Structure formats: structure tokens, C-alpha cells
């Protein structure tokens, strides 16, 4: 079959992100014998017109539409992507009768609402390397894909009917014999415009952060690739596309114990020279591990700290305490790594005292950067959303396509002004929900100058900190103008 895969993501701030998941789907479909083409809407002046031209030229039998994100998860500067997704579907319907199969991580969080709003013919909720290929096989022989694990029927004549899906079986060896089909995309452009490529070494997460969707999307156990297999891919990337930075997109790279150590040791054994960064957890991040990561080319890590106050860490479902965060920061900085803490303010039970305690701790640790989110984005199925439903604070259907955030009432009026004051004093804080982190022209200029890797690393320079402070010289002590397209609890 002729299969056109469409990457709908057009977000380029803070960086355009290579659609790694869709590249895996493309590889699986091509391996199964299908003729595969890709329409990537991230670049181009008129991506919808380009899409229509490509459809007319390729004449697909099936179109797969990947929905990566629902919104930017920032409050109150929320950016929604639903209208863009509607435009894509409308453009496709105008030029092809081919069935549209919806998928991607954003879709998998809210498959029912997306199927109804976008009027998809079929959907794949979850990992698609096997489910999408089986769906294609069923369509190719004139069969009905309904009942295939992970596949959802559009049932377009029953728009209000609840969707049903057979639970997806997650393969332990999900990457066996499979390499992302980067050759179908303009991967070099992502390196130039985004400053780095990306690689996935495992899926799943065993931690129980109460707001997080990773266990819903990838399962609550780790399914890791062999270190040798990962380094084979890294060597091939450097050979095919030249030396470039790589970001490991795992929910956290340094857990379970021994995973990142084996990866680093294999990189060092082969003498592979590259610079990389990752998401990490403070849990079990010791001095020896940080030194080993630095020796193997790690230049920075984003610690999912969320808070540095024991009570709030417990309320967020974290599996560590504030002292663990401090130790991890110390080990990383002493090993020569750039360290960025991502934190969330305003979750259930947050108080002025807990906010102040986290801010004091962050300032005292002197990390490279801090990215602070205000309010917690609620998604269906997470422990936090279930808790709020049980407490009667939210209806079961309120956490959906309409961005819904929780901000603890006690700190609602306190947070905006206080956090902006912290950002002004520190100079290395990023507040995506209160101030745009980067203008598109600035992002393009920095990448055009050849600056690679995560841009938060630049906040180690005094000049960049001074520039960052200018955004907070006149702090806005309110949440701004209410947006009817989002909801705050």
C-alpha cells in the first residue's frame, strides 16, 4: 500500500523537535513492504499547501496523522494545537478519499475526543510499530481492523458514541531490528534549526509522579534497549549526518540502576566522541555516575525535581526528598555537567511557605538554569486527576482537549509576582507560563550562529543572564487576561 505519514507538529519554540516516534512507525511500515512517504509540516512557509501538493502527487491509499502535543502545557500563556490539527485534516479531506489514521502521543492521551473532533477513520492509541502495521494489513486485504490491539474505529456515523479499544500489548523488544527512518525526513534541518538530534534508549517509567502521563503512554515498567544497540545507532548517526549533539528522549535516562552506566561505558569503550544531554532523576544519581556521564560526553541534564520541599514532593508523588535533589545537583555540577531543574509550582497543597522553601533551595544550589511551570496541567487517567474527581473538584470529563490547570487557591495570587521577582534576581530562571522564553527570531539567530544543544545552557553566561533579567524588570503580578479556551481550577 501507498502510505503517507504526516507529522502535524509545527511548534518551533524553544526548538523544532525531530518526530522520532513517527520515524519508528515509518520504518515499521516500510519493513512490512509498504511504500512510505512522509509529509513534515514543521518547516515551510505554507505547509498546508505543500501537504496538498504532496498528496496529489503521491496518491496515498492510507494517511497516518501523528499528533505529538495537545498544547504547550504552560499556564497562563497556553498555546493550543487543536485548530492546527483541524486544518490538517480538512486539507487532507479536500484532496484524498484515503482513510485517515490518527496516532501519536497527544492522541493517545485523549483518543476519544480526538476521534470525535477530527472525525478520524481509525486511530492507534499507544505504540504503533505493530498496531499500525497490522491495521495496514487488514485494510490491504479488505478486512476490518477493529479488534486489533490499540486500534480504534472512527464509527463516523455515531459521533457521540464512546470509543472502544482493545488494550495494547507493549513489546519488551520494541526496537528489535528497527531503526527510525530518518532518511524520509529532513533530519539535517532539524540538527541545524533545533541544535540536536534525538535517540530513545528505553520506554516506560516505574515512578508515580501524580500528574505525569508517561506511565499511561509507555507503561509502568522499563523496557530498555541493549547498550550496544544504542551505541550502534549513535555511531551510524555520526557517520551518516556528521558530528552533532544528541538528546536522549527517555522519560529519565539514569534509571534503572546500571542503565546509563552501561551506555556510557560502551561509548567510552568504542572511543565514540559526541556531546549529549538527557532528562534525569535525582534518585540514585551519585558522584561516580555523574563523572562517568561527563566522561562519556554528557554536557547537560534536566533534573525532574518538581520541588525542593519535602511536603510538596510527597504531594506530587515524588519518590525522593529535598536532600536527594541537593545531592544530585552537587554531584552533577562538580562533575562538570550543566544542570537544569524543572519545577512545578501551585500543585495541590502548595503553600507560600513551600514555594519560598523551594525557591531558597534552588537559589542556594546555583544550577545552570531553572525552568518553573505555574499550575499543573490535568490529563485524564493520571493519579492527580482521579484524586480531584474523587474530591469533587473536577468532573470526570473536564480534563480533556480544553487545557485545564490546577492552581492551589492559597498561592494563586502570590505566585505570579513572587516567581517573577525570583527570576529577576537569579537571572537564570525560565517561566514559560508567565513570559515567552524565546522569540522565534532569537531562536533562529542562535542556531544560525552554530550554537547547539539545549539553549538553557547559555544561561551560565553572565551576558545571557542579564538579557534574561530584562523580561522581568516590570513583573506582572496577575495572571493576565482570562482565556475562555482554557480553564483553571
C-alpha positions, -999 to +999 in steps of 0.1 A: +000+000+000+010+036-005+012+051+030+016+088+037+027+097+072+020+133+083+038+150+112+014+177+123+037+194+148+046+230+138+059+242+171+094+255+169+098+271+204+121+265+222+133+243+193+118+222+165+119+185+177+125+157+152+095+134+151+113+103+164+081+083+171+068+088+136+102+078+122+098+045+140+063+040+125+077+048+090+104+022+095+080-005+106+056+002+077+084+002+052+098-030+067+064-046+062+067-039+025+046-008+021+056+023+000+060+050+026+063+088+022+064+115+048+049+150+050+066+170+077+047+203+084+073+217+108+091+238+082+080+257+051+061+290+046+028+273+036+028+238+050-008+230+042-004+239+005+027+218+004+008+189+020-020+191-006+006+191-034+023+161-019-010+142-015-019+149-051+015+137-063+017+106-041-019+095-042-018+076-009-040+046+000-038+054+037-028+086+056-014+084+091-016+117+110+007+120+141-004+143+169+025+149+192+012+175+216-022+187+227-009+221+239+023+235+254+012+227+290+020+262+302-003+285+322-014+312+316+005+315+282-012+284+269-007+276+232-032+251+218-027+230+187-062+216+180-070+242+154-038+234+135-048+197+136-083+205+123-067+224+094-045+194+085-075+170+085-096+195+064-067+198+039-064+161+036-101+155+032-102+181+004-077+162-018-079+125-010-106+099-001-079+078+017-088+068+053-071+089+079-055+071+109-048+092+139-020+085+163+009+100+183+015+107+220-010+136+222-037+115+205-030+085+228-038+106+259-072+116+245-082+092+218-119+095+221-122+133+220-097+135+191-116+108+171-148+128+175-134+163+169-112+154+140-135+127+126-108+102+121-115+070+103-092+049+125-069+056+154-039+039+171-038+046+208-003+039+221+028+025+204+022+020+168+050-001+154+030-032+155-006-020+157-003+004+127+013-023+105-015-048+114-041-021+106-025-016+072-025-054+066-062-056+074-071-027+051-050-041+023-069-074+023-102-056+026-107-067+062-119-048+093-091-036+116-115-033+146-103-056+173-066-052+166-050-042+200-046-005+201-068+003+171-099+025+174-127+026+149-139+060+139-176+050+137-182+083+120-220+077+119-220+075+157-201+107+167-213+107+203-207+070+209-179+062+233-149+048+215-136+013+224-102-001+221-086-035+227-057-029+252-024-026+235+003-052+243+036-034+248+066-053+234+096-057+256+119-056+225+100-027+209+131-016+189+144-051+178+156-049+142+142-014+138+159+019+132+140+052+128+136+060+092+154+094+094+162+092+057+125+100+049+127+133+068+150+164+066+170+153+096+199+176+089+175+206+090+164+195+125+201+195+135+206+230+121+174+245+133+170+225+165+206+222+176+205+185+182+192+151+171+174+126+194+176+090+204+154+068+226+171+041+247+140+028+266+103+032+271+081+031+303+085+046+337+082+030+372+078+062+391+045+075+403+045+113+398+008+120+402+004+144+372+025+125+347+013+107+315+045+086+308+031+055+326-001+059+306+016+062+273+045+038+277+036+016+307+048+014+343+078-007+337+111+000+319+117-017+285+153-009+277+174-014+247+208-031+249+236-005+253+255-019+223+224-015+201+220+022+212+257+030+205+254+013+171+227+038+163+248+067+176+277+056+155+255+054+124+241+089+131+276+104+134+287+086+102+256+095+082+250+131+093+283+142+107+291+151+144+261+167+162+246+169+196+221+143+207+193+144+233+181+112+248+143+115+250+137+088+276+115+099+305+147+096+326+180+082+313+197+074+346+173+048+359+170+019+364+204+015+381+231+005+357+213+016+325+231+048+318+264+034+332+263+006+306+256+031+279+284+054+290+309+025+293+300+013+258+305+048+244+339+050+261+349+015+250+344+024+214+360+058+216+329+075+203+332+112+206+299+130+209+281+156+231+247+146+246+221+156+272+191+140+288+163+140+313+174+126+347+160+118+381+178+128+413+172+092+425+205+072+428+224+100+409+257+096+427+291+112+422+306+083+403+276+081+379+278+119+372+316+117+365+311+087+342+283+105+323+306+136+318+335+114+306+311+098+280+302+132+266+272+143+287+271+180+287+239+187+305+209+171+322+174+183+330+165+171+365+128+165+371+130+179+406+095+194+406+101+209+441+128+211+468+105+209+498+096+176+514+059+181+519+053+193+483+075+165+469+053+140+487+021+156+475+033+154+439+040+117+443+078+120+440+100+092+453+127+113+468+132+142+493+147+176+491+182+164+503+183+140+474+178+169+450+206+189+466+230+160+464+222+153+428+227+189+419+261+189+437+273+157+420+263+170+386+279+204+389+311+190+405+314+166+376+313+195+351+277+189+339+253+217+332+222+212+354+187+225+348+160+219+373+124+217+361+099+225+389+061+229+392+045+255+415+009+256+425+001+219+428-024+206+454-014+215+490+011+241+479+016+270+504+035+302+504+060+286+528+066+256+504+071+280+475+096+301+494+114+270+506+118+256+471+130+290+457+155+294+485+169+259+479+171+264+441+189+297+446+213+282+471+222+253+447+234+276+419+223+254+390+229+264+354+191+270+349+157+266+364+125+261+343+095+268+365+059+259+355+030+276+372+000+254+377-004+217+369-019+206+335-045+179+342-048+149+319-074+121+321-062+090+338-034+104+359-035+099+397-039+137+403-069+139+380-085+109+396-079+124+431-095+157+421-125+139+406-129+118+438-128+150+459-155+166+437-132+194+425-135+184+388-159+165+367-146+133+350-148+149+315-132+182+324-096+172+319-095+170+281-088+189+249-097+221+266-065+229+286-073+226+323-049+236+350-049+233+388-035+261+409-037+259+447-060+287+458-038+296+487-009+306+464-029+317+434-025+355+439+010+351+454+027+331+426+030+354+396+047+383+413+069+362+436+082+339+408+090+368+385+109+385+413+129+353+418+136+352+380+147+389+381+171+383+409+185+350+397+188+357+360+188+320+350+151+312+355+127+305+327+090+309+333+072+296+302+037+303+315+044+339+325+069+352+300+077+338+265+111+320+269+124+329+235+113+349+204+113+329+171+138+353+156+162+349+186+160+311+184+168+311+147+197+336+152+212+315+179+210+283+158+223+301+128+254+311+148+261+274+153+250+271+189+239+235+196+224+216+224+197+228+248+195+266+248+191+268+286+229+260+288+235+296+277+223+309+310+256+300+325+269+332+308+265+365+327+255+383+295+227+359+288+215+362+324+215+400+321+194+397+290+170+373+307+165+397+336+152+424+313+120+403+308+112+407+345+121+443+352+084+451+354+069+420+369+032+413+362+016+404+395-016+390+379-023+360+356-032+383+327-064+384+306-086+352+311-086+330+281-120+313+275-102+285+257-086+272+289-097+265+324-080+269+358-093+252+389 
